[in-house]
Amino acid sequence: MSSEQRLRKALELSDLAKRLFVHGLRRRFPALSRDEFHRLLLDRLDKCHNRIY
């Protein structure tokens, strides 16, 4: 694979992981309003970011 192809694949996988994360979170908390869900999502993403780095 060329560098461009590897980068494109990495971006695709990153997008897929985010969509799966959002989908799973929405299934776990279906009753949350849009704003509540958005706050929850940002909180969870912040926790993931802090654990990775």
N, CA, C and O atoms as a DFTB+ gen file, in Angstrom:
212 C
 N C O
     1  1       0.831      -1.179       0.000
     2  2       0.000       0.000       0.000
     3  2       0.879       1.247       0.000
     4  3       1.918       1.295       0.658
     5  1       0.449       2.225      -0.733
     6  2       1.189       3.483      -0.737
     7  2       0.885       4.244       0.558
     8  3      -0.029       3.884       1.299
     9  1       1.647       5.278       0.814
    10  2       1.428       6.106       2.004
    11  2       0.039       6.725       1.982
    12  3      -0.639       6.791       3.007
    13  1      -0.372       7.170       0.820
    14  2      -1.704       7.771       0.679
    15  2      -2.800       6.747       0.977
    16  3      -3.779       7.067       1.650
    17  1      -2.642       5.542       0.488
    18  2      -3.632       4.490       0.735
    19  2      -3.688       4.128       2.221
    20  3      -4.769       3.918       2.771
    21  1      -2.531       4.057       2.861
    22  2      -2.501       3.744       4.298
    23  2      -3.182       4.839       5.109
    24  3      -3.933       4.552       6.042
    25  1      -2.920       6.079       4.756
    26  2      -3.556       7.194       5.449
    27  2      -5.068       7.162       5.241
    28  3      -5.833       7.345       6.188
    29  1      -5.488       6.932       4.022
    30  2      -6.921       6.865       3.723
    31  2      -7.575       5.744       4.528
    32  3      -8.659       5.934       5.079
    33  1      -6.939       4.593       4.603
    34  2      -7.473       3.461       5.359
    35  2      -7.539       3.788       6.845
    36  3      -8.519       3.451       7.509
    37  1      -6.506       4.441       7.373
    38  2      -6.497       4.824       8.790
    39  2      -7.645       5.780       9.095
    40  3      -8.301       5.650      10.129
    41  1      -7.890       6.729       8.215
    42  2      -8.997       7.665       8.410
    43  2     -10.342       6.961       8.329
    44  3     -11.252       7.281       9.093
    45  1     -10.481       6.010       7.421
    46  2     -11.716       5.229       7.317
    47  2     -11.963       4.431       8.598
    48  3     -13.084       4.392       9.105
    49  1     -10.915       3.797       9.114
    50  2     -11.060       3.005      10.338
    51  2     -11.378       3.883      11.537
    52  3     -12.154       3.495      12.410
    53  1     -10.783       5.059      11.578
    54  2     -11.065       5.997      12.661
    55  2     -12.529       6.443      12.613
    56  3     -13.195       6.508      13.646
    57  1     -13.018       6.743      11.434
    58  2     -14.415       7.140      11.261
    59  2     -15.351       6.005      11.657
    60  3     -16.360       6.237      12.323
    61  1     -15.025       4.785      11.255
    62  2     -15.844       3.627      11.609
    63  2     -15.879       3.433      13.127
    64  3     -16.940       3.173      13.694
    65  1     -14.738       3.558      13.775
    66  2     -14.682       3.393      15.230
    67  2     -15.547       4.442      15.920
    68  3     -16.253       4.128      16.878
    69  1     -15.498       5.675      15.447
    70  2     -16.315       6.735      16.057
    71  2     -17.797       6.459      15.848
    72  3     -18.591       6.622      16.775
    73  1     -18.182       6.045      14.645
    74  2     -19.597       5.757      14.388
    75  2     -20.094       4.601      15.243
    76  3     -21.215       4.643      15.748
    77  1     -19.272       3.570      15.411
    78  2     -19.659       2.447      16.261
    79  2     -19.780       2.870      17.719
    80  3     -20.685       2.425      18.424
    81  1     -18.877       3.723      18.168
    82  2     -18.919       4.235      19.529
    83  2     -20.208       5.018      19.770
    84  3     -20.888       4.805      20.774
    85  1     -20.542       5.922      18.851
    86  2     -21.762       6.733      18.979
    87  2     -22.990       5.843      18.938
    88  3     -23.913       6.026      19.732
    89  1     -23.016       4.887      18.031
    90  2     -24.158       3.971      17.912
    91  2     -24.348       3.162      19.202
    92  3     -25.468       3.029      19.695
    93  1     -23.263       2.630      19.738
    94  2     -23.348       1.847      20.967
    95  2     -23.796       2.684      22.149
    96  3     -24.573       2.222      22.985
    97  1     -23.313       3.900      22.220
    98  2     -23.704       4.799      23.304
    99  2     -25.187       5.152      23.192
   100  3     -25.899       5.182      24.197
   101  1     -25.644       5.416      21.989
   102  2     -27.060       5.736      21.773
   103  2     -27.943       4.543      22.147
   104  3     -29.014       4.724      22.727
   105  1     -27.507       3.341      21.822
   106  2     -28.291       2.138      22.187
   107  2     -28.322       1.955      23.703
   108  3     -29.312       1.478      24.258
   109  1     -27.238       2.336      24.364
   110  2     -27.178       2.176      25.819
   111  2     -28.009       3.229      26.545
   112  3     -28.535       2.970      27.628
   113  1     -28.128       4.411      25.955
   114  2     -28.864       5.518      26.571
   115  2     -29.907       6.084      25.601
   116  3     -29.799       7.239      25.190
   117  1     -30.903       5.292      25.235
   118  2     -31.868       5.733      24.217
   119  2     -32.800       6.860      24.680
   120  3     -33.356       7.571      23.843
   121  1     -32.979       7.033      25.978
   122  2     -33.944       8.014      26.475
   123  2     -33.374       9.429      26.597
   124  3     -34.122      10.369      26.865
   125  1     -32.082       9.592      26.407
   126  2     -31.476      10.916      26.546
   127  2     -31.910      11.834      25.409
   128  3     -32.070      11.406      24.265
   129  1     -32.095      13.108      25.754
   130  2     -32.385      14.097      24.713
   131  2     -31.129      14.285      23.863
   132  3     -30.049      13.797      24.196
   133  1     -31.300      14.993      22.776
   134  2     -30.160      15.237      21.885
   135  2     -29.036      15.978      22.618
   136  3     -27.864      15.625      22.485
   137  1     -29.403      17.013      23.395
   138  2     -28.397      17.779      24.135
   139  2     -27.736      16.940      25.219
   140  3     -26.519      17.006      25.392
   141  1     -28.514      16.157      25.947
   142  2     -27.952      15.292      26.984
   143  2     -26.998      14.275      26.381
   144  3     -25.921      14.008      26.915
   145  1     -27.421      13.713      25.251
   146  2     -26.572      12.722      24.577
   147  2     -25.265      13.365      24.111
   148  3     -24.193      12.774      24.245
   149  1     -25.360      14.562      23.569
   150  2     -24.157      15.248      23.097
   151  2     -23.185      15.501      24.251
   152  3     -21.980      15.301      24.097
   153  1     -23.694      15.937      25.400
   154  2     -22.838      16.154      26.571
   155  2     -22.201      14.844      27.025
   156  3     -21.013      14.801      27.346
   157  1     -23.006      13.766      27.048
   158  2     -22.481      12.456      27.432
   159  2     -21.386      12.011      26.466
   160  3     -20.334      11.528      26.886
   161  1     -21.639      12.177      25.186
   162  2     -20.660      11.783      24.167
   163  2     -19.346      12.547      24.358
   164  3     -18.269      11.951      24.329
   165  1     -19.438      13.848      24.549
   166  2     -18.223      14.639      24.742
   167  2     -17.482      14.212      26.004
   168  3     -16.253      14.149      26.015
   169  1     -18.224      13.921      27.060
   170  2     -17.603      13.462      28.302
   171  2     -16.881      12.136      28.093
   172  3     -15.752      11.962      28.553
   173  1     -17.529      11.200      27.398
   174  2     -16.910       9.886      27.158
   175  2     -15.695      10.006      26.254
   176  3     -14.685       9.339      26.482
   177  1     -15.780      10.844      25.239
   178  2     -14.632      11.026      24.349
   179  2     -13.467      11.653      25.101
   180  3     -12.311      11.299      24.867
   181  1     -13.768      12.582      26.003
   182  2     -12.720      13.200      26.803
   183  2     -12.041      12.161      27.693
   184  3     -10.821      12.185      27.859
   185  1     -12.819      11.260      28.257
   186  2     -12.244      10.207      29.102
   187  2     -11.371       9.268      28.278
   188  3     -10.300       8.858      28.726
   189  1     -11.821       8.934      27.091
   190  2     -11.024       8.054      26.216
   191  2      -9.719       8.740      25.842
   192  3      -8.656       8.119      25.876
   193  1      -9.793       9.993      25.491
   194  2      -8.598      10.734      25.094
   195  2      -7.585      10.773      26.236
   196  3      -6.392      10.569      26.013
   197  1      -8.049      11.032      27.443
   198  2      -7.139      11.131      28.567
   199  2      -6.499       9.777      28.901
   200  3      -5.367       9.742      29.383
   201  1      -7.177       8.700      28.663
   202  2      -6.604       7.378      28.961
   203  2      -5.596       6.942      27.910
   204  3      -4.653       6.216      28.223
   205  1      -5.777       7.364      26.694
   206  2      -4.885       6.968      25.609
   207  2      -3.559       7.729      25.712
   208  3      -2.492       7.156      25.491
   209  1      -3.629       8.985      26.040
   210  2      -2.438       9.819      26.089
   211  2      -2.043       9.995      27.523
   212  3      -1.055      10.669      27.814
